Amino acid sequence: MPKISHLMAISRLSLRALNAATLGGLQLLDVVASPAAHEGSHFTLFFAKGVALDAAKAQVGESLISAVMLNGAPILRCDALPQHLTAAQPEFDIFAGKNIAISTRNGEPVENVFEWLEYHYDFFAMDGAVIFNRARKGKDQGFIKKLKSAIDACEKPLQVLVVESGHPLGAADLPPEAHPFCVGEAPGRDRMKVPAADPWTSPLAEMSIYEIARQRFLQIARAIMNIDICDLLYDPVLEAPGRRKSRVPKTPFDIAATSPGTAVKLIGRHCYPWRVRGGKAATFADHICIQFDKAKFRNRWCVSPQGLAPENLLRLLRISGIEACSTAGFYRHMAVRHPVNRISRLVAKTSLVESPSLLSMSDNIFEHKPVRSPKVDLKQTKPDRNRTAIVTTMKNEGPFILEWIAYHQAIGVQDFLVYTNDCSDGTDDMFDLLQAKGVLQHRQNPYKKMNLKPQHAALRDAENEPLMQKADWLICMDVDEFINIKVGDGQLKDLYKAVGDANLISCTWRLFGNSDMHGFSEDPTIKMYTHCAPEFSPKPHHAWGFKTLFRNTGSFKKMGVHRPKGLQPQLLKHIRWVNGSGKPLPKSDFRNAWRSTKSTYGYDLVSLNHYAVRNADSFLVKRDRGRVNHVDRDQGLAYWFRMNNNTIEDLSIQKRIPMMEEKLKVLMADPNIARQHYRCVAAHKDKISALKNNKEQMAFYETLTSPRMEKLSKMHKYFGSNVFFNGPQCIPDDIVWADHPKDFSFTVERQANPS
């Protein structure tokens, strides 16, 4: 046997090193001889990821027997070894007839490693492990000494072999694996300050290590499995009290050993602590939570190596040419793999729910008292009370206020909380007047002192308003949105009755266009604009945005623009969320969804008629005013194109015009309110005139009202998402004016900075 550095001649812990070398300037991870290489058999050369296959083959020439690529790394078999290379001789006797794990260690402390070994020995009959230590070769002697001491002191016959490498095994372009950036579900990954790349500690890239372990150490093991230090096998029998020292009756090793030529597919789920006490490092037993809405799975395997042919290569997720005969589960303990001081750096805590299985294991197996998620009480509401409040933000919406208030009063809204900012058309005065008359509550938007966008500032400020506290149902919506109820008499009480025990109702937008009307009119919005998008409108992306009526039960911490935010996961079982047809939304929508999809849209009971553009005259004012939420985004031609949809006619809301007019008549009977309304209308008209006297604005107006844009407002169904993103200028005239079959489609490449 060639001399191997760092060999530790101890009974149950051995240290080996990969034969990292270069061949013709190409990086090799290892070189392994066949069991009978001295008799003229063969050698296997494991090149690093990124080495070209042809370049590797050129280095061995006529001695080449076979060549394959494994995850971007060449593996070559040859019958002669280049003179300067040294081959490692197989050491199969170390693990002969044993159940062994192949694992990687990337900084986990000895305590985690040893607990991992003991757990799998106690409950799954694992005899030991081949652990690839990701630290620089020879630079982690403290870990080796501590692990040796732990194994020597242990009465269990564990056999461990630690393998070091002279070449880094991680991805060259990624930061340390412990960093939250390397966690797919970590909140705010796009905003993180990411440390420099480090292939010694980054996520594993050299997947050939599993095949190296097989060919050097594990060919006559009973069964082998790929599972990492942060992973614990799971079996339901472990949940039972009294299982602390009792093995699982039939382990993945047993199944694999008795089914040679097949594999056990291991399916892993991420788990997390709710919190770890006193800033201590997380243990396995601290992990008691899973995500209710994003079940992140890991695929691994367990197999009998003696049932494998040479072409059955061990890969990270699977084995080449091998079918699964069974499945088994494991948990990946994320705070062991990615140690952090706050769990919220790894995962949104609004997604975490306690797992009864993990709780049982923490108690029964580890005898641990983990930090539990805090108890949250559901706010008690009376099912027969349906007091509904709208929170809204406005700027220069004077002409449209009274119709919107009257309509929503007519369908059963009792309370309005209105925030305004920087108004110049009399909107503020109108709301002050309506507040004085007891119609609503008006507040100046504190967005400047809060350093937030206007809509977000308003919602945060509204949290402490008495109106919010006493409301049974709440919704955030805008003055160009109308709740269109299609059951009963079109009132909220009819909708609430239709959805039964639902406590959230997402009302999906129906985008109403300008019906080819370009000039401002004082007629009601819901009467004038009758053309809209069809119900099935997956594009543009905004067409199926929704706003959500929700019962004020405390299941969510705060209001959001499209739906309540800050889910209290402890109250998950109390959530009954339906779409506009009364059909349940999937749990995957509960935390972040703001729009409907092909599987969740529905309009049978309620829609939200969205008159985003109204007419070209008023759109000039809207654009000049700026957006309430996305203040940094221009409401330009692309916005008009997306939101101006005149494909079909929908008159369903017009059934409610008489009841709206009755409420409007009451408001306008007050001479002060009527006078202020006409002032707002006059100010709106004056603003339109002033904008049209601007050469640039008039050119924009002429584009909006052109026959081309009128035609495009009826063609949305033909266009891909990128067309709406880039804007109508990307559509050739011959596409606009041609007659198209029903299955016609047109799209373009997405521009980085569309005009």
C-alpha positions in Angstrom: 0.0 0.0 0.0 1.4 3.5 -0.8 2.1 5.8 2.0 -0.9 7.8 3.0 -0.4 11.0 5.0 -2.3 11.5 8.2 -2.9 7.8 8.7 -4.1 7.3 12.2 -3.6 3.8 13.3 -6.4 3.5 15.8 -9.0 0.9 16.3 -12.2 2.6 15.3 -11.3 6.0 13.8 -9.1 6.2 10.7 -7.9 9.1 8.7 -7.3 9.0 4.9 -6.6 11.5 2.2 -7.6 11.7 -1.4 -4.7 11.5 -3.9 -5.2 15.0 -5.3 -2.8 15.5 -8.2 -2.5 17.1 -11.6 -2.2 15.3 -14.9 -1.2 17.5 -17.9 -2.4 20.5 -16.0 -5.8 18.9 -15.2 -7.0 18.5 -11.6 -7.4 15.0 -10.2 -9.4 14.4 -7.0 -8.2 10.8 -6.6 -6.7 7.8 -8.3 -7.9 4.4 -7.2 -6.5 0.9 -8.1 -8.8 -2.0 -8.7 -8.6 -4.8 -6.1 -6.2 -6.7 -8.3 -4.3 -3.9 -10.1 -0.9 -5.6 -9.5 -2.2 -8.4 -11.8 -2.8 -6.0 -14.6 -6.4 -5.0 -13.9 -7.2 -1.3 -14.0 -7.1 2.1 -12.3 -9.8 4.7 -12.0 -9.0 8.4 -12.4 -11.4 10.9 -10.8 -11.0 14.3 -12.3 -12.4 17.5 -10.8 -15.6 19.2 -12.0 -15.0 21.4 -15.0 -12.4 19.3 -16.6 -13.3 18.5 -20.2 -13.8 14.9 -21.0 -11.8 15.0 -24.2 -8.9 16.7 -22.4 -8.9 14.0 -19.7 -9.0 11.2 -22.3 -6.1 12.6 -24.1 -4.0 12.3 -21.0 -4.3 8.5 -20.8 -4.2 7.7 -24.5 -4.4 4.1 -25.5 -4.6 2.9 -21.9 -8.2 4.1 -21.8 -10.8 1.4 -21.0 -13.9 3.6 -20.4 -14.9 7.2 -19.7 -18.0 8.8 -18.2 -19.0 12.2 -16.9 -20.5 12.5 -13.5 -22.0 15.9 -12.7 -19.5 17.6 -14.9 -16.5 15.6 -13.8 -14.7 12.9 -15.9 -14.2 9.5 -14.5 -11.8 7.4 -16.5 -10.8 3.7 -16.3 -7.5 2.7 -17.8 -5.2 -0.3 -17.7 -2.0 1.7 -17.1 -1.2 4.5 -14.8 0.8 7.6 -15.8 4.2 7.2 -14.3 4.1 10.1 -11.8 0.6 9.2 -10.3 0.1 7.1 -7.2 -3.0 4.9 -6.8 -4.8 4.3 -3.5 -5.3 0.6 -2.9 -8.8 -0.4 -1.9 -9.4 -1.1 1.8 -12.7 -3.0 1.7 -12.0 -5.0 4.9 -12.6 -1.9 7.1 -16.4 -2.0 6.4 -16.9 -5.6 5.2 -20.5 -6.7 5.9 -21.4 -3.4 7.7 -24.1 -0.8 7.3 -22.3 2.4 6.5 -23.2 6.0 5.7 -21.3 8.2 3.2 -21.5 11.8 4.5 -19.9 15.2 4.3 -18.9 17.4 7.2 -18.8 21.1 6.5 -17.9 22.6 9.9 -20.4 20.8 12.1 -19.0 20.4 15.6 -18.0 17.1 17.1 -21.1 17.0 19.3 -23.4 17.0 16.3 -21.3 14.4 14.4 -21.2 12.0 17.4 -24.9 12.4 18.2 -25.6 11.7 14.5 -23.5 8.5 14.7 -25.1 7.3 17.9 -28.6 8.0 16.8 -28.2 6.0 13.6 -26.5 3.1 15.5 -29.1 3.0 18.2 -32.2 3.1 16.0 -31.1 2.1 12.4 -28.3 -0.4 13.0 -25.7 1.8 11.3 -22.2 0.5 12.0 -20.2 3.6 11.0 -19.5 6.1 8.3 -17.2 7.4 5.7 -17.1 11.2 6.4 -15.6 13.5 3.9 -14.2 16.3 6.0 -14.5 19.5 3.9 -11.8 21.4 5.9 -8.5 22.0 4.3 -6.3 19.0 4.5 -4.4 18.8 7.8 -6.1 22.0 9.1 -8.8 20.4 11.3 -6.8 18.3 13.8 -8.8 19.6 16.7 -12.0 18.0 15.3 -10.2 14.7 14.6 -8.8 14.6 18.2 -12.2 15.3 19.7 -14.0 12.8 17.5 -11.4 10.2 18.4 -11.9 10.8 22.1 -15.7 10.5 21.8 -15.5 7.3 19.8 -12.9 5.8 22.1 -15.1 6.5 25.1 -18.1 5.1 23.5 -19.0 1.4 24.1 -20.8 1.1 20.8 -18.7 -0.6 18.0 -18.7 2.4 15.7 -16.3 2.4 12.8 -15.5 5.8 11.3 -13.2 6.8 8.5 -12.6 10.5 7.9 -11.4 11.5 4.4 -9.6 14.7 3.7 -8.9 16.3 0.3 -6.0 18.4 -1.0 -8.4 20.0 -3.4 -11.6 21.9 -2.4 -14.8 19.9 -2.9 -17.2 22.9 -3.0 -18.6 25.2 -5.7 -16.1 27.7 -6.8 -18.7 30.5 -7.2 -20.6 30.2 -4.0 -20.1 31.5 -0.4 -19.8 29.2 2.7 -22.7 26.8 2.9 -23.5 27.9 6.4 -24.5 31.3 5.1 -28.3 31.8 4.7 -27.8 32.6 1.0 -27.3 28.9 0.4 -30.7 28.2 1.8 -33.3 28.3 -0.9 -36.2 29.3 1.4 -34.3 32.0 3.3 -36.2 35.3 3.3 -34.7 38.2 1.4 -32.0 36.2 -0.5 -31.9 38.8 -3.2 -31.1 41.5 -0.6 -28.4 39.7 1.4 -24.9 40.9 1.7 -23.2 37.7 0.6 -19.6 36.8 1.6 -17.0 36.0 -0.9 -17.0 32.6 -2.6 -15.0 29.9 -0.8 -14.8 26.4 -2.4 -13.5 24.9 0.8 -16.8 25.7 2.6 -19.3 26.3 -0.1 -22.0 23.7 -1.1 -20.7 20.5 -2.4 -19.8 20.4 -6.1 -17.5 17.4 -6.5 -20.1 14.6 -6.5 -17.6 12.0 -7.5 -16.8 11.5 -3.8 -19.6 8.9 -3.4 -18.1 6.8 -6.2 -14.6 7.3 -4.7 -15.9 6.0 -1.3 -17.4 3.0 -3.0 -14.3 2.0 -5.0 -11.9 2.6 -2.1 -13.8 1.5 1.0 -17.3 0.1 0.6 -17.5 -2.4 -2.2 -18.2 -5.3 0.2 -20.2 -3.4 2.8 -23.6 -4.8 3.6 -25.4 -1.6 2.6 -24.5 2.0 2.2 -26.5 5.2 2.3 -25.9 8.8 1.3 -27.0 11.0 4.1 -25.3 14.1 5.7 -24.4 15.0 9.2 -27.4 17.3 9.4 -29.8 14.5 8.4 -31.5 12.0 10.6 -33.4 9.0 9.3 -37.0 8.9 10.4 -39.5 6.1 11.1 -42.9 6.5 12.7 -42.2 3.9 15.3 -39.7 6.4 16.9 -42.6 8.6 18.0 -43.9 6.1 20.5 -43.0 6.6 24.2 -40.3 4.1 25.4 -38.5 3.9 22.0 -35.4 5.5 23.4 -33.1 2.5 22.8 -35.2 0.3 20.6 -34.2 -0.2 17.0 -36.5 0.2 14.0 -37.8 -3.2 13.0 -36.8 -2.9 9.3 -34.3 -0.3 8.4 -33.4 1.1 5.0 -30.1 -0.9 5.3 -32.1 -4.1 5.8 -34.3 -3.4 2.8 -31.4 -2.5 0.6 -29.3 -5.5 1.7 -32.2 -7.9 0.9 -32.9 -6.3 -2.5 -29.6 -6.2 -4.4 -29.7 -4.4 -7.7 -32.3 -1.9 -6.4 -32.2 1.1 -4.1 -34.2 2.6 -1.2 -35.1 6.1 -2.1 -34.6 8.4 0.9 -36.9 11.4 0.9 -35.9 14.2 3.3 -37.8 17.2 4.6 -36.4 20.4 6.0 -37.0 21.0 9.7 -36.2 24.0 12.0 -36.1 25.0 15.6 -38.6 27.7 16.6 -35.8 29.2 18.6 -32.6 28.1 20.4 -32.0 29.0 24.0 -29.4 31.5 25.1 -27.6 31.8 21.8 -26.4 28.2 22.0 -25.7 26.1 18.9 -28.7 24.3 17.6 -29.1 20.6 18.3 -31.1 18.0 16.5 -33.6 17.9 19.4 -34.2 21.7 19.0 -35.7 21.1 15.5 -39.5 20.8 16.1 -41.0 22.8 13.2 -41.6 22.3 9.5 -43.0 24.6 6.8 -46.7 24.1 6.3 -46.7 25.5 2.8 -43.3 24.7 1.2 -42.3 21.1 1.8 -38.7 21.3 0.7 -37.6 17.7 -0.1 -34.2 16.2 -0.5 -33.6 12.9 -2.4 -30.9 10.5 -1.3 -30.5 6.7 -1.4 -29.5 3.5 0.3 -28.2 0.5 -1.6 -26.3 -2.7 -1.4 -23.0 -2.1 -3.2 -22.6 -5.8 -3.9 -25.6 -5.6 -6.2 -24.2 -2.8 -8.3 -22.5 -3.1 -11.7 -19.6 -0.8 -12.7 -21.9 1.4 -14.7 -24.2 2.0 -11.8 -22.6 5.2 -10.6 -23.3 6.6 -7.2 -24.6 10.2 -7.6 -25.9 12.7 -5.1 -29.6 12.1 -5.7 -29.7 8.7 -7.4 -27.8 5.8 -8.7 -27.4 5.4 -12.4 -29.5 2.6 -13.9 -31.0 1.5 -10.6 -34.7 1.6 -9.7 -36.1 2.2 -6.3 -37.6 -0.7 -4.5 -38.9 1.2 -1.5 -38.8 4.6 0.2 -37.9 5.9 3.6 -37.8 9.3 5.2 -35.4 11.6 6.9 -35.3 15.1 8.3 -32.7 17.7 7.3 -32.0 19.8 10.4 -31.4 23.1 8.9 -29.9 25.0 11.8 -27.3 22.2 12.2 -26.3 22.6 8.5 -26.6 26.4 8.5 -26.0 27.7 12.1 -27.4 31.1 12.6 -28.2 33.4 15.6 -31.8 33.8 14.4 -33.9 31.2 12.8 -35.7 33.9 10.7 -32.5 34.2 8.7 -33.1 30.7 7.4 -36.8 30.6 7.0 -39.9 32.8 7.3 -41.3 32.0 10.8 -44.8 32.7 9.5 -44.4 29.4 7.6 -43.4 27.3 10.6 -45.7 24.9 12.4 -44.8 22.4 15.0 -44.5 18.8 13.9 -46.0 16.2 16.2 -43.5 13.7 14.9 -40.5 16.0 15.7 -41.9 16.9 19.1 -42.3 13.3 20.0 -38.8 12.5 18.9 -37.4 15.5 20.8 -39.1 14.2 24.0 -38.9 10.4 23.5 -35.5 10.0 21.8 -33.5 12.9 22.9 -35.2 13.7 26.3 -35.1 17.4 25.4 -37.3 20.3 26.2 -37.1 22.5 23.0 -38.4 26.1 22.8 -42.0 25.8 21.6 -43.8 28.3 19.5 -45.7 30.8 21.6 -49.4 30.3 22.2 -51.6 32.7 20.2 -55.3 33.1 21.0 -57.8 33.5 18.3 -59.7 36.8 18.6 -63.3 35.9 19.4 -65.9 37.3 17.0 -69.6 36.7 16.8 -70.5 34.8 13.6 -73.6 36.8 13.1 -71.8 40.1 13.2 -70.5 41.4 9.8 -69.5 45.0 10.3 -67.2 45.7 7.4 -64.5 48.4 7.0 -62.5 49.6 4.1 -59.0 51.1 4.5 -57.9 53.1 1.5 -55.3 55.6 0.3 -56.0 58.4 -2.1 -54.4 61.4 -3.9 -56.4 63.7 -6.2 -59.4 61.4 -6.7 -62.0 64.1 -6.1 -64.5 63.4 -8.9 -64.8 59.7 -8.1 -65.1 59.7 -4.3 -68.9 60.0 -3.8 -69.8 57.2 -6.3 -67.3 54.9 -4.7 -68.5 55.7 -1.1 -72.2 55.4 -2.1 -71.7 52.1 -3.9 -70.0 50.4 -1.1 -72.4 51.8 1.5 -75.2 50.3 -0.7 -73.7 46.8 -0.6 -73.2 47.0 3.2 -69.9 48.6 4.1 -70.3 50.5 7.4 -66.9 52.1 7.9 -64.3 53.8 5.7 -60.8 54.8 6.9 -59.2 57.1 4.3 -55.6 58.3 4.1 -54.7 61.1 1.8 -51.5 62.8 0.9 -50.4 65.8 -1.2 -53.8 66.5 -2.7 -54.4 69.6 -4.8 -57.9 69.0 -6.3 -60.0 69.3 -3.1 -59.9 65.6 -2.2 -58.7 66.5 1.3 -61.5 69.0 1.8 -64.0 66.5 0.6 -62.9 63.9 3.2 -62.7 66.4 6.0 -66.3 67.3 5.2 -67.4 63.7 5.0 -65.7 63.0 8.3 -67.6 66.0 9.9 -70.8 64.5 8.6 -70.0 61.1 10.2 -69.7 59.3 6.9 -66.1 58.1 7.3 -62.8 58.7 9.1 -60.1 60.8 7.4 -56.4 60.9 8.2 -53.4 62.6 6.7 -50.9 60.0 5.5 -47.8 59.9 7.7 -45.6 58.3 5.0 -43.0 61.0 5.1 -42.2 60.8 8.8 -42.5 57.0 8.7 -40.2 56.9 5.6 -42.5 54.4 3.9 -44.5 54.2 0.7 -47.9 55.9 1.2 -49.9 52.8 1.1 -47.7 50.9 3.5 -47.5 53.8 5.9 -51.3 54.1 5.9 -51.8 50.4 6.7 -49.3 50.5 9.5 -50.9 53.6 11.0 -54.3 52.1 10.7 -53.5 49.2 13.0 -54.2 51.3 16.1 -57.4 52.9 14.9 -60.6 52.1 16.9 -62.4 51.6 13.6 -60.1 48.7 12.8 -60.5 47.2 16.2 -64.3 47.0 16.1 -64.6 45.8 12.5 -65.6 42.2 11.9 -64.4 42.2 8.3 -61.6 44.3 6.7 -60.3 45.0 3.3 -57.7 47.3 1.7 -58.8 48.6 -1.6 -58.7 51.7 -3.9 -61.2 54.1 -5.3 -61.0 52.5 -8.8 -62.0 49.1 -7.4 -65.7 48.0 -6.8 -66.7 44.8 -5.0 -69.2 43.2 -7.4 -71.3 40.6 -5.5 -73.2 38.2 -7.7 -75.3 36.4 -5.2 -78.6 37.4 -3.5 -79.2 41.1 -3.6 -75.6 41.9 -4.3 -74.8 42.8 -0.7 -72.0 41.7 1.6 -74.4 39.9 3.9 -75.3 37.7 0.9 -71.7 37.0 0.1 -70.9 36.1 3.7 -73.8 33.8 3.8 -72.7 32.1 0.6 -69.2 31.3 1.8 -70.3 29.8 5.0 -67.5 29.6 7.6 -64.9 31.2 5.4 -63.0 34.0 7.1 -61.0 35.2 4.1 -62.4 35.9 0.6 -60.1 36.9 -2.2 -61.9 39.0 -4.8 -60.0 38.6 -8.1 -59.7 41.7 -10.3 -61.7 42.0 -13.5 -59.7 44.6 -15.5 -62.2 47.0 -17.0 -60.9 49.2 -19.9 -62.1 52.5 -21.2 -64.7 51.0 -23.6 -63.0 53.2 -26.2 -64.2 56.4 -24.4 -61.5 58.9 -24.2 -63.0 62.0 -22.7 -63.8 62.6 -19.0 -67.5 62.3 -18.1 -69.3 63.0 -14.8 -71.4 59.8 -15.3 -70.8 57.0 -12.9 -67.8 54.8 -13.5 -69.7 51.6 -13.2 -72.3 52.7 -15.7 -69.9 54.1 -18.4 -67.2 51.4 -18.6 -68.7 48.0 -19.5 -66.0 46.2 -21.4 -63.3 44.2 -19.6 -61.0 41.2 -19.7 -62.5 37.7 -20.0 -62.7 35.7 -16.8 -59.9 33.5 -18.0 -57.0 36.0 -18.2 -53.8 34.5 -17.0 -51.9 37.3 -18.8 -50.9 40.0 -18.2 -49.6 39.0 -14.8 -51.7 41.8 -13.1 -55.0 40.7 -14.6 -55.7 38.3 -11.8 -54.5 40.4 -8.9 -56.9 40.2 -5.9 -57.9 42.1 -2.8 -59.0 40.2 0.2 -61.9 40.6 2.6 -60.9 39.0 5.9 -62.5 38.4 9.2 -60.7 40.3 12.0 -59.7 37.2 14.1 -56.0 37.9 14.6 -54.9 35.0 12.3 -52.7 37.6 10.7 -50.7 40.3 12.4 -51.4 43.2 10.0 -53.1 44.4 6.9 -51.5 44.2 3.5 -52.3 45.8 0.2 -53.7 42.6 -1.4 -54.3 40.4 1.7 -53.5 40.4 5.4 -49.8 39.8 6.2 -47.9 38.2 9.0 -49.6 34.8 9.3 -49.8 33.5 12.8 -48.9 29.9 12.0 -50.2 28.7 15.4 -53.7 29.6 14.1 -53.3 27.9 10.8 -56.1 25.4 11.5 -58.6 28.3 11.9 -58.0 29.7 8.4 -60.8 29.2 5.9 -59.7 31.1 2.8 -61.8 30.9 -0.4 -61.6 32.5 -3.8 -64.4 34.5 -5.6 -66.3 31.3 -6.3 -66.2 30.1 -2.7 -63.5 27.4 -3.4 -60.7 26.9 -0.9 -57.3 28.3 -1.7 -54.3 26.0 -1.2 -52.2 26.5 1.9 -49.3 27.5 -0.4 -51.1 30.8 -1.0 -51.6 31.7 2.6 -48.4 33.6 3.3 -47.6 35.5 0.1 -50.0 35.1 -2.7 -51.4 38.4 -4.2 -52.9 37.1 -7.4 -55.0 34.2 -8.6 -53.8 31.5 -10.9 -55.3 29.1 -13.4 -56.2 26.8 -10.6 -57.4 29.4 -8.1 -59.3 32.1 -10.0 -63.0 32.3 -9.5 -65.8 34.8 -10.2 -69.0 33.0 -9.4 -69.8 34.8 -6.1 -67.8 38.0 -6.3 -65.2 39.9 -8.4 -63.4 43.1 -7.9 -64.1 45.3 -10.9 -61.0 47.3 -11.4 -61.3 50.5 -13.5 -57.6 51.3 -13.5 -57.6 53.6 -16.6 -61.2 54.9 -16.8 -60.6 57.3 -19.8 -57.6 58.9 -21.5 -58.4 62.3 -20.0 -58.4 61.1 -16.4 -55.4 58.8 -17.0 -53.3 61.9 -17.8 -54.2 63.1 -14.3 -53.6 59.7 -12.7 -50.2 59.5 -14.3 -49.3 63.1 -13.2 -50.4 62.3 -9.7 -48.1 59.2 -9.4 -48.8 55.8 -7.9 -49.8 55.3 -4.3 -47.7 52.3 -3.7 -45.2 51.8 -6.4 -44.2 55.5 -6.3 -41.0 55.0 -8.3 -42.8 53.4 -11.3 -44.2 55.4 -14.2 -47.8 54.8 -15.2 -46.9 55.1 -18.8 -47.9 53.4 -22.1 -47.0 49.9 -20.9 -49.3 50.4 -17.8 -52.2 51.6 -20.0 -51.7 48.7 -22.4 -51.7 46.1 -19.5 -54.7 47.5 -17.7 -56.9 48.7 -20.6 -58.8 45.5 -21.6 -61.9 45.9 -23.7 -62.3 42.3 -24.9 -65.8 41.4 -23.7 -68.8 43.2 -22.2 -69.9 42.6 -18.6 -72.9 44.3 -17.2 -73.3 42.4 -14.0 -72.5 45.3 -11.7 -75.1 47.5 -13.3 -77.8 45.7 -11.4 -76.5 47.6 -8.3 -76.6 51.1 -9.9 -80.1 51.9 -8.5 -79.0 51.1 -4.9 -75.8 53.1 -5.4 -77.8 56.1 -6.7 -80.1 56.0 -3.7 -77.0 56.4 -1.4 -75.5 59.0 -3.7 -78.7 61.0 -3.6 -78.5 61.1 0.2 -74.9 62.4 0.1 -75.6 65.0 -2.6 -78.6 66.2 -0.7 -76.1 67.9 1.6 -75.4 71.2 -0.1 -71.8 71.4 1.3 -71.0 68.0 0.0 -72.5 68.7 -3.4 -70.6 72.0 -3.6 -67.3 70.3 -2.8 -68.0 67.5 -5.3 -68.4 70.1 -8.1 -65.3 71.9 -7.0 -63.4 68.6 -7.3 -64.8 67.9 -10.8 -63.9 71.4 -11.9 -60.4 71.0 -10.6 -60.1 67.7 -12.4 -61.2 69.3 -15.7 -58.8 72.2 -15.2 -55.9 69.7 -14.7 -56.9 67.8 -17.8 -56.8 71.0 -19.8 -53.5 72.1 -18.4 -51.9 68.7 -19.2 -53.2 68.7 -22.7 -51.6 72.1 -23.2 -48.3 70.4 -22.6 -46.8 69.2 -25.9 -45.3 66.0 -24.4 -48.5 65.1 -22.6 -50.7 65.8 -25.6 -48.5 63.5 -27.7 -48.9 60.8 -25.0 -52.7 61.4 -25.1 -52.8 61.0 -28.8 -51.0 57.7 -28.5 -53.4 56.5 -25.9 -56.4 57.3 -28.0 -55.0 56.1 -31.3 -56.8 53.3 -33.4 -53.7 51.2 -32.8 -54.2 51.2 -29.0 -57.9 50.7 -29.3 -57.2 47.6 -31.3 -54.6 46.3 -28.9 -57.1 46.6 -26.0 -59.0 43.7 -27.5 -56.0 41.5 -28.3 -54.6 40.7 -24.9 -55.2 37.0 -25.3 -52.7 36.7 -28.0 -49.7 38.1 -26.2 -47.0 36.5 -23.9 -45.9 38.0 -20.6 -42.9 39.7 -22.1 -45.1 41.7 -24.5 -46.9 43.3 -21.5 -43.6 43.9 -19.7 -41.9 45.6 -22.7 -44.9 47.6 -23.8 -47.0 47.9 -27.0 -44.2 49.4 -29.0 -42.7 45.9 -29.3 -45.7 44.6 -31.3 -45.2 45.0 -35.1 -48.0 46.8 -37.0 -48.6 43.7 -39.2 -49.4 41.8 -36.0 -51.8 44.5 -34.8 -53.8 44.8 -37.9 -53.9 41.2 -39.1 -56.8 38.8 -38.6 -55.6 36.0 -36.3 -56.9 32.5 -35.7 -58.0 31.6 -32.1 -54.7 29.8 -31.3 -52.4 32.6 -32.5 -49.8 33.8 -30.0 -47.0 36.3 -30.1 -44.2 37.1 -27.7 -40.7 38.7 -27.6 -37.6 38.6 -25.6 -37.8 40.5 -22.4 -36.0 43.9 -22.3 -33.9 44.8 -19.3 -35.1 48.4 -19.3 -38.2 48.8 -21.3 -39.2 52.4 -22.2 
